[in-house]
Amino acid sequence: MRNPRSQIALAVVALLLGFLVVAQVRSQSSGTGLEQLSAQDLTLLVANLNTRNDQLRTQVADLGQQLASIDASQANGETSAGQLRDDLVRTRIWSGIDPAQGQGLRVVVRGPATVGVVEDLLNELRNAGAEAISIAGVRVVPATIAGGTPGALSVDNSLLGDPFEVDAIGNTATITGTLTRIGGLVAQELATNPGLAIEVTPADQVLVPGTTRDLVPHDAKPRL
């Protein structure tokens, strides 16, 4: 919707243009009185009309510039507001408040996984540039904690089954290559944990839920 100030400026411009048209029509159609004026009076009248017309044209031009300035300011304001909305959306996704989707991978872990295996996997994904991670449907945020023993692992008090899945959003080639490279994390975990199986599958579309945690800080305050 156009800004009310813009509508008022347009109305004033239209009014002034209408006044110019009516004044010219009346001056051309009215035959009473002008024939009685002297040549000097007519010359003065024409000069005054020309002066007034010039003044009105100047006012119309000024109002047009003001209208253009108002429209430009409104457009800039809408652009800034749109940028802020986009930044807020990205921040909420990055922090884990909102669900996320995008390219990435899925990791399926089977067998006697330990807390160390879970933590190593999450850390490796973060270091590889994963932008959003979930494990067994639980969004991983900075306060996410893994605990328990093999066969009874949990993340944020949610039990992990066997197998359990880890979904990660990020550059598919980068995070997949980081996990599966020769001597990489997967190779190390398989070598040190007999009976463990880790399957990494690249995916064009990965869905990661938002966190159910309360992310509002209780003690920390923004530094302005």
Secondary structure by P-SEA (a helix, b strand, c coil): cccaaaaaaaaaaaaaaaaaaaaaaaaaacccccccccaaaaaaaaaaaaaaaaaaaaaaaaaaaaaaaaaaaaaaaaaaaaaaaaaaaaaaaaacccccccccbbbbbbccccaaaaaaaaaaaaaacccccccccccccccbbbbbccccccccccccccbbbbbbbccaaaaaaaacccccaaaaaaaacccbbbbbbbbcbbbbbbbccccccccccccc
